[in-house]
């Protein structure tokens, strides 16, 4: 298990996106290739959820001045906002009634 600010990785090499199938170092994740918003090894703690929501707020603040941003920067921030919001929506906690 690899604890992080935004996600917690419960590393399973059979389903990890951070390595190739012929990777000799399959016992460890390749953190440079980490894809936390798409990987099935991702788990969220309440602290991770809070950090992601805080990051989403910062993205919204940056995008509030979208007319002042260079087109490529605006596009990347919008893309990151969209992906983060979708990830949080897909992984919303389920509460028993």
N, CA, C and O atoms as a GROMACS GRO file, in nm:
protein
  388
    1UNK      N    1   0.086  -0.116   0.000
    1UNK     CA    2   0.000   0.000   0.000
    1UNK      C    3   0.091   0.124   0.000
    1UNK      O    4   0.188   0.130   0.076
    2UNK      N    5   0.059   0.218  -0.084
    2UNK     CA    6   0.135   0.343  -0.096
    2UNK      C    7   0.040   0.458  -0.065
    2UNK      O    8  -0.051   0.488  -0.143
    3UNK      N    9   0.063   0.522   0.049
    3UNK     CA   10  -0.022   0.633   0.090
    3UNK      C   11   0.022   0.761   0.021
    3UNK      O   12   0.142   0.789   0.012
    4UNK      N   13  -0.073   0.838  -0.028
    4UNK     CA   14  -0.042   0.964  -0.093
    4UNK      C   15  -0.139   1.072  -0.051
    4UNK      O   16  -0.240   1.044   0.015
    5UNK      N   17  -0.109   1.193  -0.088
    5UNK     CA   18  -0.196   1.305  -0.053
    5UNK      C   19  -0.331   1.294  -0.124
    5UNK      O   20  -0.435   1.313  -0.061
    6UNK      N   21  -0.328   1.264  -0.254
    6UNK     CA   22  -0.451   1.265  -0.332
    6UNK      C   23  -0.514   1.127  -0.347
    6UNK      O   24  -0.637   1.117  -0.358
    7UNK      N   25  -0.435   1.023  -0.347
    7UNK     CA   26  -0.488   0.887  -0.357
    7UNK      C   27  -0.400   0.793  -0.275
    7UNK      O   28  -0.286   0.824  -0.241
    8UNK      N   29  -0.457   0.677  -0.246
    8UNK     CA   30  -0.383   0.569  -0.184
    8UNK      C   31  -0.379   0.456  -0.286
    8UNK      O   32  -0.481   0.419  -0.343
    9UNK      N   33  -0.261   0.402  -0.308
    9UNK     CA   34  -0.244   0.294  -0.405
    9UNK      C   35  -0.237   0.161  -0.331
    9UNK      O   36  -0.151   0.141  -0.246
   10UNK      N   37  -0.328   0.072  -0.365
   10UNK     CA   38  -0.322  -0.065  -0.315
   10UNK      C   39  -0.267  -0.148  -0.431
   10UNK      O   40  -0.342  -0.213  -0.504
   11UNK      N   41  -0.137  -0.146  -0.445
   11UNK     CA   42  -0.067  -0.196  -0.562
   11UNK      C   43  -0.091  -0.345  -0.585
   11UNK      O   44  -0.059  -0.429  -0.502
   12UNK      N   45  -0.148  -0.374  -0.699
   12UNK     CA   46  -0.165  -0.510  -0.749
   12UNK      C   47  -0.106  -0.509  -0.889
   12UNK      O   48  -0.166  -0.449  -0.979
   13UNK      N   49   0.008  -0.573  -0.912
   13UNK     CA   50   0.075  -0.564  -1.042
   13UNK      C   51  -0.009  -0.615  -1.159
   13UNK      O   52   0.014  -0.575  -1.273
   14UNK      N   53  -0.105  -0.704  -1.132
   14UNK     CA   54  -0.188  -0.758  -1.240
   14UNK      C   55  -0.281  -0.654  -1.301
   14UNK      O   56  -0.322  -0.668  -1.416
   15UNK      N   57  -0.314  -0.551  -1.226
   15UNK     CA   58  -0.406  -0.450  -1.280
   15UNK      C   59  -0.348  -0.308  -1.276
   15UNK      O   60  -0.421  -0.212  -1.300
   16UNK      N   61  -0.220  -0.296  -1.247
   16UNK     CA   62  -0.156  -0.164  -1.237
   16UNK      C   63  -0.132  -0.104  -1.375
   16UNK      O   64  -0.088  -0.173  -1.467
   17UNK      N   65  -0.163   0.024  -1.388
   17UNK     CA   66  -0.136   0.096  -1.513
   17UNK      C   67   0.005   0.154  -1.515
   17UNK      O   68   0.051   0.202  -1.618
   18UNK      N   69   0.073   0.149  -1.402
   18UNK     CA   70   0.204   0.212  -1.391
   18UNK      C   71   0.318   0.118  -1.428
   18UNK      O   72   0.434   0.145  -1.394
   19UNK      N   73   0.290   0.010  -1.493
   19UNK     CA   74   0.395  -0.080  -1.538
   19UNK      C   75   0.350  -0.152  -1.664
   19UNK      O   76   0.230  -0.163  -1.692
   20UNK      N   77   0.445  -0.201  -1.739
   20UNK     CA   78   0.412  -0.281  -1.857
   20UNK      C   79   0.414  -0.428  -1.819
   20UNK      O   80   0.472  -0.465  -1.717
   21UNK      N   81   0.351  -0.510  -1.899
   21UNK     CA   82   0.342  -0.652  -1.866
   21UNK      C   83   0.479  -0.720  -1.865
   21UNK      O   84   0.496  -0.822  -1.798
   22UNK      N   85   0.576  -0.666  -1.938
   22UNK     CA   86   0.709  -0.727  -1.942
   22UNK      C   87   0.807  -0.653  -1.851
   22UNK      O   88   0.929  -0.664  -1.870
   23UNK      N   89   0.757  -0.580  -1.756
   23UNK     CA   90   0.839  -0.503  -1.663
   23UNK      C   91   0.904  -0.596  -1.561
   23UNK      O   92   0.833  -0.662  -1.485
   24UNK      N   93   1.038  -0.603  -1.559
   24UNK     CA   94   1.102  -0.692  -1.463
   24UNK      C   95   1.087  -0.646  -1.318
   24UNK      O   96   1.100  -0.728  -1.227
   25UNK      N   97   1.061  -0.520  -1.295
   25UNK     CA   98   1.044  -0.468  -1.160
   25UNK      C   99   0.899  -0.466  -1.118
   25UNK      O  100   0.856  -0.371  -1.051
   26UNK      N  101   0.823  -0.567  -1.155
   26UNK     CA  102   0.679  -0.570  -1.130
   26UNK      C  103   0.644  -0.568  -0.982
   26UNK      O  104   0.528  -0.546  -0.947
   27UNK      N  105   0.740  -0.592  -0.896
   27UNK     CA  106   0.712  -0.590  -0.753
   27UNK      C  107   0.690  -0.450  -0.699
   27UNK      O  108   0.640  -0.435  -0.588
   28UNK      N  109   0.725  -0.348  -0.775
   28UNK     CA  110   0.712  -0.210  -0.732
   28UNK      C  111   0.641  -0.128  -0.840
   28UNK      O  112   0.661  -0.152  -0.959
   29UNK      N  113   0.559  -0.033  -0.800
   29UNK     CA  114   0.499   0.055  -0.901
   29UNK      C  115   0.604   0.152  -0.956
   29UNK      O  116   0.701   0.186  -0.888
   30UNK      N  117   0.584   0.195  -1.079
   30UNK     CA  118   0.670   0.297  -1.140
   30UNK      C  119   0.596   0.428  -1.121
   30UNK      O  120   0.508   0.463  -1.200
   31UNK      N  121   0.631   0.501  -1.016
   31UNK     CA  122   0.555   0.619  -0.977
   31UNK      C  123   0.553   0.726  -1.086
   31UNK      O  124   0.457   0.803  -1.093
   32UNK      N  125   0.654   0.732  -1.169
   32UNK     CA  126   0.654   0.831  -1.278
   32UNK      C  127   0.546   0.801  -1.381
   32UNK      O  128   0.505   0.891  -1.455
   33UNK      N  129   0.498   0.678  -1.386
   33UNK     CA  130   0.394   0.638  -1.480
   33UNK      C  131   0.257   0.624  -1.414
   33UNK      O  132   0.164   0.570  -1.473
   34UNK      N  133   0.245   0.672  -1.291
   34UNK     CA  134   0.121   0.661  -1.216
   34UNK      C  135   0.007   0.735  -1.287
   34UNK      O  136   0.024   0.847  -1.333
   35UNK      N  137  -0.109   0.670  -1.294
   35UNK     CA  138  -0.229   0.728  -1.354
   35UNK      C  139  -0.344   0.713  -1.255
   35UNK      O  140  -0.436   0.634  -1.278
   36UNK      N  141  -0.341   0.786  -1.145
   36UNK     CA  142  -0.435   0.763  -1.036
   36UNK      C  143  -0.582   0.781  -1.071
   36UNK      O  144  -0.668   0.718  -1.010
   37UNK      N  145  -0.613   0.865  -1.167
   37UNK     CA  146  -0.754   0.888  -1.200
   37UNK      C  147  -0.812   0.777  -1.287
   37UNK      O  148  -0.933   0.771  -1.307
   38UNK      N  149  -0.726   0.689  -1.341
   38UNK     CA  150  -0.772   0.581  -1.427
   38UNK      C  151  -0.742   0.442  -1.371
   38UNK      O  152  -0.801   0.344  -1.416
   39UNK      N  153  -0.654   0.432  -1.274
   39UNK     CA  154  -0.606   0.302  -1.227
   39UNK      C  155  -0.704   0.235  -1.131
   39UNK      O  156  -0.766   0.301  -1.048
   40UNK      N  157  -0.716   0.104  -1.144
   40UNK     CA  158  -0.804   0.029  -1.054
   40UNK      C  159  -0.738  -0.002  -0.920
   40UNK      O  160  -0.802  -0.060  -0.832
   41UNK      N  161  -0.612   0.036  -0.903
   41UNK     CA  162  -0.544   0.018  -0.775
   41UNK      C  163  -0.568   0.135  -0.680
   41UNK      O  164  -0.522   0.133  -0.566
   42UNK      N  165  -0.638   0.235  -0.725
   42UNK     CA  166  -0.660   0.355  -0.646
   42UNK      C  167  -0.768   0.333  -0.540
   42UNK      O  168  -0.875   0.278  -0.568
   43UNK      N  169  -0.736   0.376  -0.421
   43UNK     CA  170  -0.833   0.376  -0.311
   43UNK      C  171  -0.833   0.516  -0.252
   43UNK      O  172  -0.732   0.587  -0.257
   44UNK      N  173  -0.945   0.557  -0.198
   44UNK     CA  174  -0.955   0.692  -0.141
   44UNK      C  175  -0.987   0.686   0.008
   44UNK      O  176  -1.080   0.617   0.051
   45UNK      N  177  -0.909   0.758   0.084
   45UNK     CA  178  -0.937   0.776   0.225
   45UNK      C  179  -1.015   0.908   0.238
   45UNK      O  180  -1.018   0.985   0.142
   46UNK      N  181  -1.076   0.935   0.351
   46UNK     CA  182  -1.140   1.065   0.368
   46UNK      C  183  -1.042   1.182   0.348
   46UNK      O  184  -1.081   1.286   0.294
   47UNK      N  185  -0.917   1.165   0.390
   47UNK     CA  186  -0.817   1.271   0.369
   47UNK      C  187  -0.786   1.290   0.221
   47UNK      O  188  -0.766   1.403   0.176
   48UNK      N  189  -0.781   1.180   0.144
   48UNK     CA  190  -0.758   1.189   0.000
   48UNK      C  191  -0.872   1.265  -0.066
   48UNK      O  192  -0.850   1.353  -0.150
   49UNK      N  193  -0.994   1.232  -0.027
   49UNK     CA  194  -1.112   1.298  -0.083
   49UNK      C  195  -1.110   1.448  -0.055
   49UNK      O  196  -1.142   1.530  -0.141
   50UNK      N  197  -1.070   1.483   0.067
   50UNK     CA  198  -1.062   1.624   0.106
   50UNK      C  199  -0.954   1.695   0.024
   50UNK      O  200  -0.975   1.808  -0.021
   51UNK      N  201  -0.839   1.631   0.004
   51UNK     CA  202  -0.732   1.691  -0.075
   51UNK      C  203  -0.775   1.711  -0.220
   51UNK      O  204  -0.746   1.814  -0.280
   52UNK      N  205  -0.846   1.612  -0.277
   52UNK     CA  206  -0.893   1.625  -0.415
   52UNK      C  207  -0.997   1.736  -0.427
   52UNK      O  208  -0.997   1.811  -0.525
   53UNK      N  209  -1.085   1.747  -0.330
   53UNK     CA  210  -1.184   1.855  -0.332
   53UNK      C  211  -1.116   1.991  -0.321
   53UNK      O  212  -1.157   2.087  -0.386
   54UNK      N  213  -1.012   2.000  -0.239
   54UNK     CA  214  -0.935   2.125  -0.228
   54UNK      C  215  -0.866   2.159  -0.359
   54UNK      O  216  -0.862   2.275  -0.399
   55UNK      N  217  -0.812   2.058  -0.425
   55UNK     CA  218  -0.747   2.080  -0.555
   55UNK      C  219  -0.850   2.126  -0.659
   55UNK      O  220  -0.822   2.214  -0.740
   56UNK      N  221  -0.967   2.066  -0.655
   56UNK     CA  222  -1.074   2.105  -0.747
   56UNK      C  223  -1.112   2.252  -0.725
   56UNK      O  224  -1.136   2.324  -0.822
   57UNK      N  225  -1.118   2.295  -0.602
   57UNK     CA  226  -1.148   2.435  -0.570
   57UNK      C  227  -1.040   2.527  -0.626
   57UNK      O  228  -1.072   2.632  -0.683
   58UNK      N  229  -0.913   2.489  -0.612
   58UNK     CA  230  -0.803   2.570  -0.667
   58UNK      C  231  -0.811   2.578  -0.819
   58UNK      O  232  -0.783   2.682  -0.878
   59UNK      N  233  -0.849   2.468  -0.883
   59UNK     CA  234  -0.865   2.471  -1.029
   59UNK      C  235  -0.978   2.566  -1.068
   59UNK      O  236  -0.966   2.642  -1.165
   60UNK      N  237  -1.087   2.563  -0.993
   60UNK     CA  238  -1.200   2.652  -1.022
   60UNK      C  239  -1.159   2.798  -1.004
   60UNK      O  240  -1.200   2.884  -1.082
   61UNK      N  241  -1.078   2.826  -0.903
   61UNK     CA  242  -1.029   2.963  -0.882
   61UNK      C  243  -0.941   3.007  -0.998
   61UNK      O  244  -0.952   3.121  -1.044
   62UNK      N  245  -0.854   2.920  -1.044
   62UNK     CA  246  -0.766   2.953  -1.157
   62UNK      C  247  -0.848   2.974  -1.284
   62UNK      O  248  -0.816   3.061  -1.365
   63UNK      N  249  -0.953   2.896  -1.301
   63UNK     CA  250  -1.036   2.907  -1.421
   63UNK      C  251  -1.133   3.024  -1.415
   63UNK      O  252  -1.194   3.058  -1.517
   64UNK      N  253  -1.148   3.085  -1.300
   64UNK     CA  254  -1.236   3.202  -1.289
   64UNK      C  255  -1.186   3.315  -1.378
   64UNK      O  256  -1.265   3.400  -1.420
   65UNK      N  257  -1.057   3.317  -1.405
   65UNK     CA  258  -0.997   3.419  -1.493
   65UNK      C  259  -0.957   3.356  -1.626
   65UNK      O  260  -0.849   3.385  -1.678
   66UNK      N  261  -1.041   3.271  -1.680
   66UNK     CA  262  -1.004   3.196  -1.801
   66UNK      C  263  -0.969   3.285  -1.919
   66UNK      O  264  -0.891   3.245  -2.006
   67UNK      N  265  -1.024   3.406  -1.926
   67UNK     CA  266  -0.992   3.496  -2.037
   67UNK      C  267  -0.847   3.544  -2.032
   67UNK      O  268  -0.791   3.583  -2.135
   68UNK      N  269  -0.788   3.541  -1.916
   68UNK     CA  270  -0.649   3.587  -1.900
   68UNK      C  271  -0.548   3.475  -1.922
   68UNK      O  272  -0.428   3.500  -1.929
   69UNK      N  273  -0.596   3.353  -1.934
   69UNK     CA  274  -0.506   3.238  -1.948
   69UNK      C  275  -0.474   3.212  -2.095
   69UNK      O  276  -0.557   3.234  -2.183
   70UNK      N  277  -0.354   3.166  -2.120
   70UNK     CA  278  -0.318   3.124  -2.255
   70UNK      C  279  -0.407   3.006  -2.292
   70UNK      O  280  -0.443   2.927  -2.206
   71UNK      N  281  -0.443   2.993  -2.420
   71UNK     CA  282  -0.536   2.887  -2.460
   71UNK      C  283  -0.493   2.746  -2.416
   71UNK      O  284  -0.576   2.668  -2.368
   72UNK      N  285  -0.365   2.714  -2.432
   72UNK     CA  286  -0.321   2.580  -2.393
   72UNK      C  287  -0.333   2.559  -2.242
   72UNK      O  288  -0.377   2.454  -2.197
   73UNK      N  289  -0.294   2.658  -2.163
   73UNK     CA  290  -0.303   2.648  -2.017
   73UNK      C  291  -0.449   2.634  -1.975
   73UNK      O  292  -0.482   2.552  -1.890
   74UNK      N  293  -0.536   2.715  -2.035
   74UNK     CA  294  -0.679   2.707  -2.004
   74UNK      C  295  -0.733   2.569  -2.036
   74UNK      O  296  -0.806   2.510  -1.956
   75UNK      N  297  -0.697   2.516  -2.152
   75UNK     CA  298  -0.742   2.383  -2.194
   75UNK      C  299  -0.697   2.276  -2.095
   75UNK      O  300  -0.777   2.191  -2.055
   76UNK      N  301  -0.570   2.279  -2.053
   76UNK     CA  302  -0.517   2.178  -1.961
   76UNK      C  303  -0.585   2.189  -1.823
   76UNK      O  304  -0.616   2.087  -1.761
   77UNK      N  305  -0.608   2.312  -1.776
   77UNK     CA  306  -0.676   2.329  -1.648
   77UNK      C  307  -0.821   2.280  -1.656
   77UNK      O  308  -0.870   2.216  -1.562
   78UNK      N  309  -0.889   2.310  -1.765
   78UNK     CA  310  -1.027   2.263  -1.784
   78UNK      C  311  -1.031   2.110  -1.790
   78UNK      O  312  -1.120   2.047  -1.732
   79UNK      N  313  -0.936   2.053  -1.859
   79UNK     CA  314  -0.928   1.907  -1.871
   79UNK      C  315  -0.902   1.843  -1.734
   79UNK      O  316  -0.966   1.744  -1.698
   80UNK      N  317  -0.810   1.899  -1.658
   80UNK     CA  318  -0.780   1.847  -1.525
   80UNK      C  319  -0.901   1.862  -1.433
   80UNK      O  320  -0.930   1.773  -1.353
   81UNK      N  321  -0.970   1.974  -1.443
   81UNK     CA  322  -1.091   1.994  -1.362
   81UNK      C  323  -1.197   1.891  -1.397
   81UNK      O  324  -1.257   1.830  -1.308
   82UNK      N  325  -1.220   1.871  -1.525
   82UNK     CA  326  -1.322   1.775  -1.571
   82UNK      C  327  -1.287   1.633  -1.523
   82UNK      O  328  -1.374   1.562  -1.474
   83UNK      N  329  -1.161   1.592  -1.539
   83UNK     CA  330  -1.120   1.457  -1.499
   83UNK      C  331  -1.128   1.437  -1.348
   83UNK      O  332  -1.171   1.332  -1.301
   84UNK      N  333  -1.089   1.538  -1.272
   84UNK     CA  334  -1.093   1.527  -1.126
   84UNK      C  335  -1.236   1.522  -1.076
   84UNK      O  336  -1.269   1.442  -0.988
   85UNK      N  337  -1.322   1.606  -1.130
   85UNK     CA  338  -1.464   1.607  -1.090
   85UNK      C  339  -1.530   1.474  -1.125
   85UNK      O  340  -1.607   1.420  -1.045
   86UNK      N  341  -1.502   1.420  -1.243
   86UNK     CA  342  -1.559   1.291  -1.284
   86UNK      C  343  -1.510   1.179  -1.193
   86UNK      O  344  -1.587   1.091  -1.155
   87UNK      N  345  -1.381   1.182  -1.159
   87UNK     CA  346  -1.324   1.081  -1.070
   87UNK      C  347  -1.394   1.084  -0.934
   87UNK      O  348  -1.433   0.980  -0.881
   88UNK      N  349  -1.409   1.203  -0.878
   88UNK     CA  350  -1.476   1.215  -0.748
   88UNK      C  351  -1.621   1.169  -0.756
   88UNK      O  352  -1.672   1.108  -0.662
   89UNK      N  353  -1.689   1.199  -0.866
   89UNK     CA  354  -1.828   1.156  -0.882
   89UNK      C  355  -1.836   1.004  -0.891
   89UNK      O  356  -1.927   0.942  -0.834
   90UNK      N  357  -1.742   0.943  -0.964
   90UNK     CA  358  -1.742   0.795  -0.978
   90UNK      C  359  -1.711   0.726  -0.846
   90UNK      O  360  -1.755   0.614  -0.823
   91UNK      N  361  -1.636   0.792  -0.761
   91UNK     CA  362  -1.593   0.731  -0.636
   91UNK      C  363  -1.658   0.796  -0.513
   91UNK      O  364  -1.599   0.802  -0.406
   92UNK      N  365  -1.779   0.843  -0.532
   92UNK     CA  366  -1.853   0.902  -0.420
   92UNK      C  367  -1.886   0.790  -0.320
   92UNK      O  368  -1.926   0.681  -0.361
   93UNK      N  369  -1.871   0.816  -0.192
   93UNK     CA  370  -1.902   0.713  -0.092
   93UNK      C  371  -2.051   0.678  -0.094
   93UNK      O  372  -2.137   0.764  -0.114
   94UNK      N  373  -2.077   0.551  -0.072
   94UNK     CA  374  -2.217   0.505  -0.064
   94UNK      C  375  -2.253   0.492   0.082
   94UNK      O  376  -2.178   0.435   0.161
   95UNK      N  377  -2.366   0.544   0.116
   95UNK     CA  378  -2.411   0.541   0.255
   95UNK      C  379  -2.534   0.451   0.265
   95UNK      O  380  -2.625   0.459   0.182
   96UNK      N  381  -2.535   0.367   0.365
   96UNK     CA  382  -2.651   0.280   0.389
   96UNK      C  383  -2.761   0.363   0.454
   96UNK      O  384  -2.735   0.449   0.538
   97UNK      N  385  -2.883   0.334   0.414
   97UNK     CA  386  -2.996   0.408   0.473
   97UNK      C  387  -3.048   0.336   0.594
   97UNK      O  388  -3.143   0.382   0.657
   0.00000   0.00000   0.00000
